[in-house]
Structures are given as C-alpha cells and as structure tokens.
C-alpha cells in the first residue's frame, strides 16, 4: 500500500501537497479497478451498482429506477440509482460536514457535533433545493496521542492526525468530483476542523481551477453570531457553568435527538439547566431549537451561494469568539 502524507515543508505549495495525495489516490484506484474486474474478461463499461450489466439489467447504467425517489438528502440513505437520478435532476451540490468525537461535560454525548450536523446539514440541503449531504465525517483532529493532548486526555475522544484529516477530505472531494457533483462544499462544526478544510478547498481549487467548485464555508461555524441572534428571541445565558457546553449547542442537539443531551434523565434529576438557561420545557426547547437551526441554515445557504459564485472559498471572515 502506498503511504499517504501531505505534511508540508515551508517551501511546499498547497497545490503540490494535495497533488501528492491525488497521485497516491490514483494508485489505489488502479488497485480497486483490478479487484472489480469481471472473471474471464474486461468489465462491461455499462456496469454499475457493484454488479455485471450482462448478468442483471439492474446493474446497467441506463436501467430505470424500479422504485420512487426516497425523501432524503443523505447519500448514505440512497441507492446508486437514486443518486444517479438526483444528479440528472440537477442536484449537483453536495455538502461534506465534519464533526468530531470529544468530551462535552456530563450531559452531552461525545458525538455532539455530529448530532448538530445531522440536523443542520439536512436543513441546509433542503433550503438550497439542489443539494445533498455526504455522510458526516465523525473523526477529526482532537489532540495528540503520546502524550495525550487536547481532548485526547478524556475517555471516548477519537482523533486523527491533521495530515490524515486533510488526506481523507481530499479523497472524499475527489470521489464526489468523479461522480459529477459540480459544487462540493465543506462545513465544520468544530474549531479544529476549519484550517484543514480551508487548506483542502483552496488547494483543489488551485489544481482544478474552479471546476468543480470546492469551497470551505467558514460562515457556518459562527456560534457567536447565533448567540447574538437568539438573544432577541429570549435566549440569554447567565453565569457560565464552566463546562464544554452551552444552551445554543444543547438545543441544536435536542432538535436532532433529545437523548443526545440526556433530556429525560436531566429533567427527572433536576439538572435540566445550562448556564442559567432551563431546558425542562420540551415545547419551548423545540421552538428555540428550530429558530437556531433556521438562522444557521439561512446564514450558511447565503454563504454557499456566494462561494459558488466566487468559484471557491470566500476570504476569511473577521475572527469572532469560538464556539463549543
């Protein structure tokens, strides 16, 4: 197996680093194509879906889908025929969302960012109208191994090296390019994800010259902006509990799955507050959470459309207070 590495010296350009990853990926592609060759001869060029077109018409590239399109924006919930037909229908924008596995105080599941993204990516894709969501990237840089640093000092955290993260994103973007997506958007719900995403997007834009558009959308990760917006809707936090947690992210998770914030258990134990905000009222929580998701969706959709028009990542916005 070839070794993938995009560790750069100060003199190495962004394009050169990612070009090395793409070259290595080509080796893997050759190996994979050999593995999928049909016994006794070359693979039928009409074959799709993991089988041989000559053996079953449902393996053929142009066979009509026997079932109606599912009501989902998630690639992993679609068949290859569903995705083929969605692309033909103009759904050529795809969102790669990156989350993480990290500690978040005593109430929130370690997959905090992944729950948030499950709610938000779907809302963003549906508002765009022509977009789908790739599977959430759950493994991101969270700290070092030996000795453990960052979040890696807490049990349950899972980390990857920065080079691994960038290499993975590069391969995911390249995969989606191969299948005909014309706009490939990167959003991340954690601060440590932003630099790697921007690096990959800017590098591939330099190599591919904006076709497809590959853009890192920093505007999605603006918890300070969400906090200010929600103050006008009565969500005002008091004194900090000094946990890796806050009302905004708790409610965003709540909308996706109340179990992820241990809602029932906290209400029963009298622990349903965070930073002075009560989350004990399920109906009120749902209303506030929907406003949070709607606001984040609107901001992100606007930024995505601007990035597509720009044919790549927009200039970095002014720095604001990081979120959770």
N, C-alpha and C positions, 0 to 999 in steps of 0.2 A: 504493500500500500504506500502511495506517495505521502510524504509528510506535509501537511498544510501549515503554513506560517505566514503571517503578514506583519511580523514585527519589523518596524522601520528604523533605519538609521536616520539621523537628521538630514542626510542628503538625498534620501529616497523620496520620490514624488508620490502623491496619493495614487495616481494612475498606475505607477509601477507596482505598488504594493498590491492593489486589487488585481492587476493583470496577472500577477503570480498566482493568486488564488484561482482565477479563471483558467489558467493553464493547467493547474493541478486538477481542477474540476473536469477538464476535458479528458484527462486520463481515466478518471472514474467513469465518465460517460462511455468511453470505449469499452471498459470492462463490463459495464452494465449491458450495453448493446449485445456483446458477445453472449452474456448469460441468458438473454431473452431470445436469442436466435432459435428458430424452429428446427426440430430434428430433421435431418435429411435434406436441408437446403436453406436458402436465404429466407428471411422473414418477409411475409407478404406485406408490401407497403401500405395496403389498405387496413391492416390490422390495428385495432385499438382495444382498450379495455382490458388488457392483460392476456388476451387470447388470440387465436388464429382466425382470421376472417373466413378462410376456406372451410373451417370446421363448424362455424356457427355464425349466422348473419348478424347477431348482436355484437360480434367482435369487429364489425366493419365500420369504417369511418363515417359512412353516409347513411347508415341504417336509422330510420326514425326512432325516436324515443318511445317505447311502448307505454310509458306512464306520464301523467301530467307533471308539470314542473312543481317541485316542492316549495312551500312558503318559507324559505330560509335564505339567509345571505352568507352562511358559513360553508366554505368549500368542503370541509370535512363531513358535512351532512348531506352533500350532493353526490350523485353518481357522476362518472366521467361524461355521460351523455347530457346530464343536467348542466354541467359546466360548459360543455361544447355549445349547447343551445343558448345558454346565457351570454356567452361571448358573441355568438352570432346576432343576438338580440341587442347588442350594444353595451352590455355590462363589462366594460373593458378597464374599469378602475378597480384595483384591489388594494386592500389595506393590510399591512403587516403590523400587528400590535405586539409590543414587548412588555412583559410584566415582571415577574420575579417570584422567588420563594425566600421569605425573610421573616424575622420576628416582628410582631406588631402589638406588643403589650399582652395583657391577659385575656382580652376579649376577642380579638380579630384573628381569623385563620391566617396561616403563613402564606396562603395564596392570595392575599389582599388585592394586589394589583391585578391579578388575573380575573377576579370577580368583577372588579371595576371595569376592566376592559371588555368583559363579556357583555355587560350592559351597554357600554358606550360605543364599542365598535359596531354593534348591530344598529344602534340608533343613528350613527353617522352614515353607515352604508345605506340605510333606508332613506335618510333625508337626501343624500346625494342622488339616489334613484338609479344610478348606473354602476353601482359598486358592490363588491363582495368582500368578505373578510377571510383572510387566511387564518389557519389555526394560530392561537395566541402562543407566542414564544415565551415559555414559562421559566427558562433558565438563562440568567443574565449575570453580569459581574456583580457579586455581592461582597467580595473580600478575598483575602489570600488564604492559602492552605496551611502552610507550615512556616512560621506560627500562624494560627488563625487570626485574621484581621477583619475589620469592618463587622458586618452582620454574621460572619462565619463563627464568631465566638458563641452564638446562640444555637441550640439544637434545632434541627429541621431546616436550617438555611442550606440552600444549594447554590453553588457558584460555578461560573465558568471563567476562564481566562479571557481578558479583553480580546486577544488575538482569535480565540475560539469564537467569541461572540460576533466579531466582525466577519470572520470566515463563514459562519453559519448564515448571517444575514445576506452576505454576498451570494451564497448558493441558493438561498430562498428567492431572492430577487431574480437571479438568473433563471431559475426554474419557471417563474411566472412570465418572464420575458419570452421564453421558448414557446409558451402556450398562447401567446398573442395578447397579453394584457398590455395596454398602451400607457397606463398611468399606475405606477407602483408607489404607494405611499407608506412611509414609516412613521408610526406614532409610538411613544413610550410613556408608561405611567410612573416611571421611577427615574430619579435624577441621574443615577449611574448609567442609564441606557442612552442618554441623549448624545454624548460625544461619539460613541461607536456608530450610531445611526446616521449622524451627520457625515461622518467620515465615509461610510459606505455609499450613501446617496450622492455625495459630491464626487467621489471617485468614479462611480459608474456613470454619472452624468458627463464627466470629462472624457471617459472612454467611449461612451455610446452617443455622445453629442445630442442628448435630449430625446432619443428615440430608442426605447420608450422613455417617458418622463419618470425619473426616480427622485423622490423628494422626501426629505425629513421634515416633518411638520412640528416644530418646536412649540407652536402656539397651543397645541393640545395640552402640554404639560404646564399649566398656569394655575396652580391651586390658589395662589394669592388673588388672582382675578376672580375666581369662583367665590372665594371667601367674601370679597368686597361686594360682589353681586348679590349674594344671599343675605347680606345684612339688610338690604332693602326689602327682603321678604321675611324679616323677623328672626333670622337665624344668626344670633350674636353669641359668640362664645365668651365665657367668663374666664376665671383664673385657670391656667393650664394644669392638667393632671400630671404633666411631665412624663407622658407616655408617647410611644411612637404611634400616635393615633390622634384623630380629631373628628369633629362632628361631620365635616364635609365628606371625608372618605368613608366614614362609618355608614352614612346614609346612602352614599353611592353604592356601597356593597350591599346594603339592606335591600335596595331595589332589585338587585340580581338574585340574592338568596339570603333571607333573614337568618338562616342557620350560620352563615359565614361570620356573623357578628354575635353569635350566641344569644339571639334576641330573647327567646322564651326563657332561657336559663337566667339571664340577667334580670328580666322583669321579676321572675319568681324570687331571686336572691336580693332584690332591692339594689341592683348595681347598674340599672339602665340609664346611666348618665355618662357623658364625656365632656370634659372641660366646661362643666356647669350647664350643659345642654341635656335635657331629658329626651330619651328616645323611647319612652314607655308607651307612647300613643301610636299604635300601628297606623291608623288612618292619617294622622298628621305627618308621620315619617314618610309615608308613601307620597304624599303631596309635595313635601320638601325635596325628597329624593328625585322626583320627576322633574322638578324645576332645575335641580343641579345637572341632571343628565341633558335636559333640553338646552341649558345655557352652554355646557361644554360642547354639545353637538353643534350648535349654531356657530360658535367661535371656530371650531375645527373645520367645519364644512367651508366656511368663508376662506380660511387659510389654505385649505386643499385646493379650492378653485383658483386662488391667486398663485399658488405654487405651480399648478398645471399650466396656467397662462405664462408663467415665468420659465417654464420648461426645466424646473429644478428647484432646489431648496431656496427659500427666501433668505435675505440677510437675517442674522440672528436678532431677535427682538431684545429690547433692553432687559437687563437682568432684574429679576424680582425675587422675593423671598421664596426659597424652595419649598415644595410641599412635602407630604409624608413619604 
